[in-house]
């Protein structure tokens, strides 16, 4: 089944939506750069402070972020829908930047745990805010690419963390990396608050761009069904599709958070990379993931623009991407670091491709424009339970298996397959969910 082909933007239409997209991309890149900072710096912090942490304790510190991040995520989605992307994203950036800059005050396990916990609470509104902004500024046939660009900020931030943080550590100290990144985040927060407005309020968007956005599936108030607007936040959990999105995204993030937490330690301890190699070879899987996601987003939008069924496109991307993510299992027995990086690059890129579909879904299935960030927050809440479990479980399995990553990678591959099955058979069509009877 296909839909009618969608027209392109009319000649003379402004392109303010791409400036909004670029700014959101930078914001999420900084969000993940600050998030990954500790993962890169932790071995150097441990040496400098003379800490003797077990792998399980390191996993608890790295996972502390997600206890707060996940606990705040449900409220963060509701908050972004309530106050809008401009205020919610600014609030988040100020919070996480201040906490980042204060992290060098940590002196041991508990202080590192608490700073990491506070960082997680502050970063929670970022993704729902960016998702809501994308759904308002981009029509349906441009949604995959816009979400791919926004989501790739997580990959860019993680990739940059290796060369940027290691360079700052080598230049001055690990303390310096946190202070510098905190200041940069505050500068971005000021820029976002000054520039962002919704399409109908932004002076940079002309009438042609606004009409094009509104007429082709952007989630704006004028496109809302009156009954759907009345759907209560708590009733969103009654939809099978929303519950499936929660489970599927949990599975994807279970694997992805290896790359955000244990990946630098894996390269250093299991593969023997030094500081310089961490900042070079260590970036290859992330760079591959960024390119894969952007290409996947452009390709998905092209198919939809030509009339392909939106549901079929989204599911192909999500199911195929998660199955490809299971390639992580082949990295552990690889004979060399280069072969291991190849399989890790395939896994990470496949997961990033799946994420372009996953983050398009809130804009596709939300009953109304007032539910986009809420559904984004709900699925992100479930996905980041994996952020609590995955780092600790990886560390525990390492302790139980004499530092071997094989069992951890095997578990991650199995979880990725479960996620693929969930998107194939549990999640429904990529279209607005009907209003529920109370």
KOLMI-828176 format. One record per residue (C-alpha): residue number from 1; chain; x, y, z. Coordinates in nm, 3 decimals. Example, Ala and Ser with C-alpha at 12.3 -4.5 7.8 and 13.67 -1.06 7.14 Angstrom:
PT     i   ch        c1        c2        c3
PT     1    A     1.230    -0.450     0.780
PT     2    A     1.367    -0.106     0.714
***
This chain:
PT     i   ch        c1        c2        c3
PT     1    A     0.000     0.000     0.000
PT     2    A     0.134     0.344    -0.088
PT     3    A     0.038     0.700    -0.018
PT     4    A     0.017     0.987    -0.260
PT     5    A     0.355     1.141    -0.343
PT     6    A     0.434     1.456    -0.148
PT     7    A     0.535     1.780    -0.317
PT     8    A     0.862     1.957    -0.251
PT     9    A     0.897     2.292    -0.079
PT    10    A     0.777     2.573    -0.309
PT    11    A     1.029     2.809    -0.471
PT    12    A     1.093     3.107    -0.248
PT    13    A     1.019     2.923     0.076
PT    14    A     1.264     3.010     0.352
PT    15    A     1.476     2.736     0.506
PT    16    A     1.467     2.838     0.869
PT    17    A     1.383     2.482     0.970
PT    18    A     1.736     2.375     0.878
PT    19    A     1.889     2.641     1.104
PT    20    A     1.667     2.512     1.386
PT    21    A     1.782     2.160     1.303
PT    22    A     2.150     2.262     1.308
PT    23    A     2.112     2.431     1.645
PT    24    A     1.932     2.131     1.796
PT    25    A     2.202     1.904     1.657
PT    26    A     2.475     2.109     1.826
PT    27    A     2.278     2.104     2.151
PT    28    A     2.248     1.727     2.159
PT    29    A     2.611     1.690     2.055
PT    30    A     2.709     1.893     2.363
PT    31    A     2.460     1.695     2.569
PT    32    A     2.633     1.369     2.481
PT    33    A     2.982     1.515     2.495
PT    34    A     2.920     1.609     2.857
PT    35    A     2.759     1.270     2.917
PT    36    A     3.056     1.079     2.773
PT    37    A     3.316     1.303     2.938
PT    38    A     3.331     1.093     3.254
PT    39    A     3.353     0.767     3.058
PT    40    A     3.673     0.891     2.893
PT    41    A     3.814     1.069     3.198
PT    42    A     3.736     0.799     3.458
PT    43    A     4.063     0.602     3.421
PT    44    A     4.259     0.928     3.466
PT    45    A     4.042     1.041     3.759
PT    46    A     4.100     0.704     3.923
PT    47    A     4.477     0.740     3.889
PT    48    A     4.485     1.104     4.002
PT    49    A     4.267     1.049     4.310
PT    50    A     4.429     0.713     4.389
PT    51    A     4.097     0.532     4.382
PT    52    A     4.081     0.153     4.382
PT    53    A     3.747     0.091     4.213
PT    54    A     3.619    -0.250     4.108
PT    55    A     3.460    -0.290     3.766
PT    56    A     3.121    -0.316     3.935
PT    57    A     3.181     0.014     4.119
PT    58    A     3.284     0.181     3.794
PT    59    A     2.965     0.049     3.638
PT    60    A     2.763     0.199     3.924
PT    61    A     2.929     0.540     3.875
PT    62    A     2.873     0.533     3.499
PT    63    A     2.517     0.410     3.549
PT    64    A     2.430     0.670     3.816
PT    65    A     2.353     0.915     3.535
PT    66    A     2.069     0.695     3.420
PT    67    A     1.905     0.656     3.760
PT    68    A     1.830     1.028     3.758
PT    69    A     1.796     1.066     3.380
PT    70    A     1.543     0.790     3.364
PT    71    A     1.359     0.895     3.676
PT    72    A     1.317     1.246     3.536
PT    73    A     1.235     1.141     3.179
PT    74    A     0.859     1.089     3.217
PT    75    A     0.823     1.434     3.371
PT    76    A     1.063     1.578     3.112
PT    77    A     0.841     1.477     2.820
PT    78    A     0.534     1.624     2.989
PT    79    A     0.736     1.937     3.076
PT    80    A     0.849     1.988     2.715
PT    81    A     0.490     1.956     2.589
PT    82    A     0.374     2.196     2.858
PT    83    A     0.626     2.482     2.823
PT    84    A     0.754     2.417     2.469
PT    85    A     1.091     2.330     2.323
PT    86    A     1.244     2.674     2.371
PT    87    A     1.216     2.688     2.749
PT    88    A     1.257     2.316     2.816
PT    89    A     1.577     2.275     2.613
PT    90    A     1.728     2.594     2.762
PT    91    A     1.649     2.479     3.116
PT    92    A     1.813     2.143     3.052
PT    93    A     2.129     2.292     2.899
PT    94    A     2.185     2.535     3.185
PT    95    A     2.143     2.258     3.442
PT    96    A     2.372     2.001     3.280
PT    97    A     2.639     2.262     3.198
PT    98    A     2.663     2.387     3.556
PT    99    A     2.687     2.033     3.692
PT   100    A     2.954     1.946     3.436
PT   101    A     3.166     2.246     3.534
PT   102    A     3.139     2.150     3.904
PT   103    A     3.236     1.783     3.858
PT   104    A     3.609     1.842     3.937
PT   105    A     3.502     1.896     4.298
PT   106    A     3.449     1.518     4.325
PT   107    A     3.692     1.333     4.551
PT   108    A     3.575     0.972     4.563
PT   109    A     3.317     0.709     4.473
PT   110    A     3.015     0.875     4.631
PT   111    A     3.088     1.228     4.510
PT   112    A     3.144     1.098     4.154
PT   113    A     2.820     0.904     4.184
PT   114    A     2.626     1.213     4.302
PT   115    A     2.763     1.445     4.032
PT   116    A     2.682     1.183     3.770
PT   117    A     2.331     1.148     3.919
PT   118    A     2.274     1.526     3.908
PT   119    A     2.395     1.542     3.547
PT   120    A     2.137     1.282     3.448
PT   121    A     1.851     1.478     3.603
PT   122    A     1.947     1.792     3.410
PT   123    A     1.985     1.625     3.071
PT   124    A     1.641     1.458     3.072
PT   125    A     1.440     1.730     2.886
PT   126    A     1.686     1.754     2.595
PT   127    A     1.569     1.471     2.369
PT   128    A     1.192     1.529     2.417
PT   129    A     1.246     1.900     2.347
PT   130    A     1.445     1.833     2.029
PT   131    A     1.194     1.571     1.911
PT   132    A     0.906     1.811     1.962
PT   133    A     1.090     2.086     1.775
PT   134    A     1.157     1.852     1.483
PT   135    A     0.794     1.739     1.467
PT   136    A     0.677     2.101     1.453
PT   137    A     0.927     2.227     1.198
PT   138    A     0.946     1.934     0.954
PT   139    A     0.673     1.772     0.741
PT   140    A     0.633     1.394     0.751
PT   141    A     0.843     1.328     0.442
PT   142    A     1.139     1.517     0.594
PT   143    A     1.102     1.372     0.943
PT   144    A     1.342     1.078     0.911
PT   145    A     1.634     1.296     0.806
PT   146    A     1.564     1.564     1.066
PT   147    A     1.546     1.304     1.344
PT   148    A     1.857     1.134     1.203
PT   149    A     2.048     1.460     1.227
PT   150    A     1.920     1.532     1.577
PT   151    A     1.986     1.179     1.699
PT   152    A     2.331     1.178     1.541
PT   153    A     2.420     1.448     1.792
PT   154    A     2.449     1.165     2.042
PT   155    A     2.699     0.993     1.814
PT   156    A     2.893     1.313     1.741
PT   157    A     2.915     1.398     2.110
PT   158    A     3.036     1.049     2.192
PT   159    A     3.288     1.048     1.907
PT   160    A     3.420     1.394     1.997
PT   161    A     3.454     1.294     2.362
PT   162    A     3.753     1.074     2.282
PT   163    A     3.973     1.328     2.096
PT   164    A     3.840     1.640     2.274
PT   165    A     3.853     1.510     2.630
PT   166    A     4.182     1.328     2.586
PT   167    A     4.332     1.644     2.429
PT   168    A     4.211     1.862     2.717
PT   169    A     4.344     1.610     2.968
PT   170    A     4.679     1.595     2.792
PT   171    A     4.692     1.976     2.762
PT   172    A     4.607     2.056     3.126
PT   173    A     4.426     1.794     3.336
PT   174    A     4.101     1.601     3.361
PT   175    A     3.956     1.888     3.566
PT   176    A     3.997     2.125     3.272
PT   177    A     3.784     1.910     3.039
PT   178    A     3.480     1.944     3.263
PT   179    A     3.512     2.320     3.316
PT   180    A     3.558     2.398     2.944
PT   181    A     3.264     2.185     2.834
PT   182    A     3.043     2.336     3.102
PT   183    A     3.112     2.688     2.976
PT   184    A     3.047     2.589     2.613
PT   185    A     2.711     2.441     2.715
PT   186    A     2.603     2.767     2.880
PT   187    A     2.689     2.958     2.563
PT   188    A     2.472     2.719     2.359
PT   189    A     2.181     2.760     2.603
PT   190    A     2.185     3.136     2.546
PT   191    A     2.189     3.086     2.168
PT   192    A     1.894     2.843     2.173
PT   193    A     1.679     3.066     2.392
PT   194    A     1.752     3.368     2.172
PT   195    A     1.688     3.201     1.835
PT   196    A     1.425     2.927     1.876
PT   197    A     1.056     2.992     1.816
PT   198    A     0.779     2.766     1.681
PT   199    A     0.715     2.796     1.303
PT   200    A     0.418     3.031     1.319
PT   201    A     0.601     3.266     1.555
PT   202    A     0.951     3.269     1.403
PT   203    A     1.041     3.588     1.214
PT   204    A     1.288     3.398     0.998
PT   205    A     1.022     3.173     0.843
PT   206    A     0.823     3.324     0.557
PT   207    A     0.462     3.243     0.464
PT   208    A     0.563     2.984     0.202
PT   209    A     0.770     2.780     0.447
PT   210    A     0.502     2.796     0.715
PT   211    A     0.233     2.683     0.471
PT   212    A     0.454     2.401     0.339
PT   213    A     0.525     2.276     0.693
PT   214    A     0.163     2.293     0.805
PT   215    A     0.019     2.131     0.492
PT   216    A     0.239     1.821     0.489
PT   217    A     0.216     1.653     0.824
PT   218    A     0.399     1.874     1.074
PT   219    A     0.255     1.831     1.423
PT   220    A     0.099     2.173     1.477
PT   221    A    -0.212     2.270     1.673
PT   222    A    -0.409     2.351     1.356
PT   223    A    -0.359     1.991     1.238
PT   224    A    -0.484     1.832     1.561
PT   225    A    -0.798     1.622     1.592
PT   226    A    -1.014     1.777     1.864
PT   227    A    -1.085     1.447     2.040
PT   228    A    -0.718     1.344     2.028
PT   229    A    -0.613     1.663     2.207
PT   230    A    -0.814     1.545     2.508
PT   231    A    -0.618     1.220     2.549
PT   232    A    -0.472     1.226     2.900
PT   233    A    -0.101     1.172     2.957
PT   234    A    -0.153     0.859     3.166
PT   235    A    -0.376     0.709     2.898
PT   236    A    -0.084     0.702     2.654
PT   237    A     0.032     0.385     2.831
PT   238    A    -0.289     0.211     2.723
PT   239    A    -0.176     0.201     2.360
PT   240    A    -0.009    -0.125     2.255
PT   241    A     0.209     0.069     2.012
PT   242    A     0.343     0.293     2.290
PT   243    A     0.419    -0.008     2.510
PT   244    A     0.595    -0.174     2.217
PT   245    A     0.799     0.141     2.156
PT   246    A     0.908     0.128     2.519
PT   247    A     1.031    -0.232     2.497
PT   248    A     1.192    -0.191     2.157
PT   249    A     1.383     0.121     2.255
PT   250    A     1.497    -0.045     2.577
PT   251    A     1.656    -0.319     2.367
PT   252    A     1.830    -0.072     2.135
PT   253    A     1.973     0.135     2.419
PT   254    A     2.090    -0.174     2.606
PT   255    A     2.346    -0.223     2.329
PT   256    A     2.413     0.144     2.251
PT   257    A     2.510     0.224     2.608
PT   258    A     2.809    -0.004     2.580
PT   259    A     2.946     0.251     2.334
PT   260    A     2.865     0.538     2.572
PT   261    A     3.010     0.384     2.887
PT   262    A     3.244     0.084     2.858
PT   263    A     3.376     0.138     2.504
PT   264    A     3.686     0.346     2.600
PT   265    A     3.774     0.098     2.877
PT   266    A     3.730    -0.192     2.632
PT   267    A     3.975    -0.037     2.386
PT   268    A     4.225     0.047     2.661
PT   269    A     4.206    -0.273     2.868
PT   270    A     4.101    -0.548     2.625
PT   271    A     4.273    -0.417     2.311
PT   272    A     4.568    -0.227     2.460
PT   273    A     4.515     0.111     2.291
PT   274    A     4.706     0.406     2.432
PT   275    A     4.578     0.762     2.478
PT   276    A     4.658     0.872     2.122
PT   277    A     4.497     0.562     1.970
PT   278    A     4.186     0.614     2.182
PT   279    A     4.148     0.957     2.021
PT   280    A     4.187     0.820     1.667
PT   281    A     4.093     0.453     1.620
PT   282    A     3.833     0.488     1.892
PT   283    A     3.633     0.731     1.679
PT   284    A     3.581     0.493     1.384
PT   285    A     3.261     0.315     1.500
PT   286    A     3.101     0.648     1.593
PT   287    A     3.189     0.812     1.262
PT   288    A     3.044     0.512     1.077
PT   289    A     2.727     0.537     1.284
PT   290    A     2.685     0.908     1.206
PT   291    A     2.722     0.853     0.832
PT   292    A     2.492     0.550     0.836
PT   293    A     2.216     0.736     1.019
PT   294    A     2.223     1.039     0.788
PT   295    A     2.216     0.819     0.478
PT   296    A     1.933     0.611     0.624
PT   297    A     1.732     0.924     0.705
PT   298    A     1.772     1.068     0.357
PT   299    A     1.684     0.734     0.198
PT   300    A     1.375     0.683     0.414
PT   301    A     1.248     1.033     0.334
PT   302    A     1.308     0.975    -0.037
PT   303    A     1.097     0.657    -0.032
PT   304    A     0.815     0.830     0.158
PT   305    A     0.830     1.132    -0.076
PT   306    A     0.787     0.892    -0.369
PT   307    A     0.478     0.738    -0.213
PT   308    A     0.608     0.443    -0.011
PT   309    A     0.405     0.334     0.291
PT   310    A     0.537     0.515     0.600
PT   311    A     0.487     0.216     0.829
PT   312    A     0.678    -0.017     0.599
PT   313    A     0.967     0.227     0.572
PT   314    A     0.989     0.285     0.948
PT   315    A     0.973    -0.087     1.032
PT   316    A     1.231    -0.184     0.772
PT   317    A     1.473     0.066     0.922
PT   318    A     1.406    -0.032     1.284
PT   319    A     1.397    -0.410     1.245
PT   320    A     1.693    -0.425     1.007
PT   321    A     1.896    -0.188     1.221
PT   322    A     1.848    -0.389     1.540
PT   323    A     1.935    -0.714     1.367
PT   324    A     2.253    -0.550     1.241
PT   325    A     2.325    -0.432     1.596
PT   326    A     2.368    -0.795     1.701
PT   327    A     2.701    -0.794     1.511
PT   328    A     2.859    -0.681     1.839
PT   329    A     2.885    -1.048     1.935
PT   330    A     3.160    -1.103     1.676
PT   331    A     3.388    -0.832     1.820
PT   332    A     3.497    -1.026     2.131
PT   333    A     3.665    -1.323     1.952
PT   334    A     3.811    -1.103     1.676
PT   335    A     4.179    -1.172     1.613
PT   336    A     4.287    -0.808     1.599
PT   337    A     4.171    -0.467     1.713
PT   338    A     4.094    -0.373     1.352
PT   339    A     3.860    -0.668     1.300
PT   340    A     3.696    -0.595     1.633
PT   341    A     3.646    -0.230     1.532
PT   342    A     3.490    -0.344     1.204
PT   343    A     3.222    -0.547     1.382
PT   344    A     3.169    -0.273     1.639
PT   345    A     3.129    -0.020     1.357
PT   346    A     2.869    -0.243     1.186
PT   347    A     2.683    -0.283     1.515
PT   348    A     2.689     0.085     1.610
PT   349    A     2.594     0.205     1.261
PT   350    A     2.305    -0.041     1.244
PT   351    A     2.174     0.075     1.581
PT   352    A     2.203     0.438     1.473
PT   353    A     2.005     0.357     1.158
PT   354    A     1.734     0.193     1.370
PT   355    A     1.723     0.502     1.592
PT   356    A     1.626     0.724     1.298
PT   357    A     1.301     0.530     1.274
PT   358    A     1.254     0.508     1.650
PT   359    A     1.283     0.885     1.701
PT   360    A     1.054     0.951     1.404
PT   361    A     0.776     0.748     1.567
PT   362    A     0.666     0.998     1.835
PT   363    A     0.588     1.251     1.561
PT   364    A     0.418     0.979     1.354
PT   365    A     0.197     0.818     1.619
PT   366    A     0.121     1.094     1.873
PT   367    A    -0.257     1.145     1.897
PT   368    A    -0.198     1.522     1.875
PT   369    A     0.085     1.775     1.868
PT   370    A     0.048     1.805     2.245
PT   371    A     0.162     1.444     2.293
PT   372    A     0.479     1.428     2.081
PT   373    A     0.731     1.511     2.355
PT   374    A     0.533     1.306     2.607
PT   375    A     0.556     0.992     2.392
PT   376    A     0.921     1.072     2.323
PT   377    A     0.978     1.095     2.697
PT   378    A     0.786     0.773     2.766
PT   379    A     0.986     0.566     2.518
PT   380    A     1.309     0.732     2.633
PT   381    A     1.220     0.651     2.994
PT   382    A     1.195     0.283     2.909
PT   383    A     1.507     0.290     2.695
PT   384    A     1.716     0.438     2.973
PT   385    A     1.624     0.170     3.220
PT   386    A     1.880    -0.005     3.001
PT   387    A     2.121     0.273     3.092
PT   388    A     2.086     0.169     3.455
PT   389    A     2.112    -0.204     3.391
PT   390    A     2.357    -0.228     3.100
PT   391    A     2.672    -0.058     3.246
PT   392    A     2.640    -0.247     3.575
PT   393    A     2.569    -0.580     3.406
PT   394    A     2.866    -0.535     3.172
PT   395    A     3.090    -0.464     3.471
PT   396    A     2.951    -0.757     3.669
PT   397    A     2.998    -0.998     3.379
PT   398    A     3.354    -0.870     3.337
PT   399    A     3.426    -0.941     3.703
PT   400    A     3.271    -1.289     3.677
PT   401    A     3.458    -1.377     3.356
PT   402    A     3.812    -1.254     3.429
PT   403    A     3.774    -0.940     3.217
PT   404    A     3.641    -1.120     2.906
PT   405    A     3.389    -0.921     2.704
PT   406    A     3.250    -1.228     2.524
PT   407    A     2.956    -1.299     2.760
PT   408    A     2.859    -0.931     2.773
PT   409    A     2.857    -0.901     2.394
PT   410    A     2.652    -1.221     2.360
PT   411    A     2.386    -1.087     2.598
PT   412    A     2.378    -0.756     2.408
PT   413    A     2.328    -0.935     2.075
PT   414    A     2.038    -1.136     2.215
PT   415    A     1.869    -0.821     2.346
PT   416    A     1.906    -0.657     2.002
PT   417    A     1.721    -0.947     1.838
PT   418    A     1.437    -0.915     2.092
PT   419    A     1.410    -0.547     1.999
PT   420    A     1.384    -0.629     1.629
PT   421    A     1.100    -0.873     1.696
PT   422    A     0.920    -0.613     1.906
PT   423    A     0.916    -0.352     1.629
PT   424    A     0.815    -0.616     1.377
PT   425    A     0.519    -0.767     1.567
PT   426    A     0.415    -0.543     1.859
PT   427    A     0.441    -0.183     1.737
PT   428    A     0.153    -0.088     1.507
PT   429    A     0.123     0.151     1.215
PT   430    A     0.321     0.476     1.190
PT   431    A     0.013     0.699     1.198
PT   432    A    -0.163     0.910     1.466
PT   433    A    -0.317     0.691     1.734
PT   434    A    -0.695     0.723     1.770
PT   435    A    -0.849     0.891     2.070
PT   436    A    -0.933     0.648     2.350
PT   437    A    -1.263     0.628     2.532
PT   438    A    -1.229     0.707     2.901
***
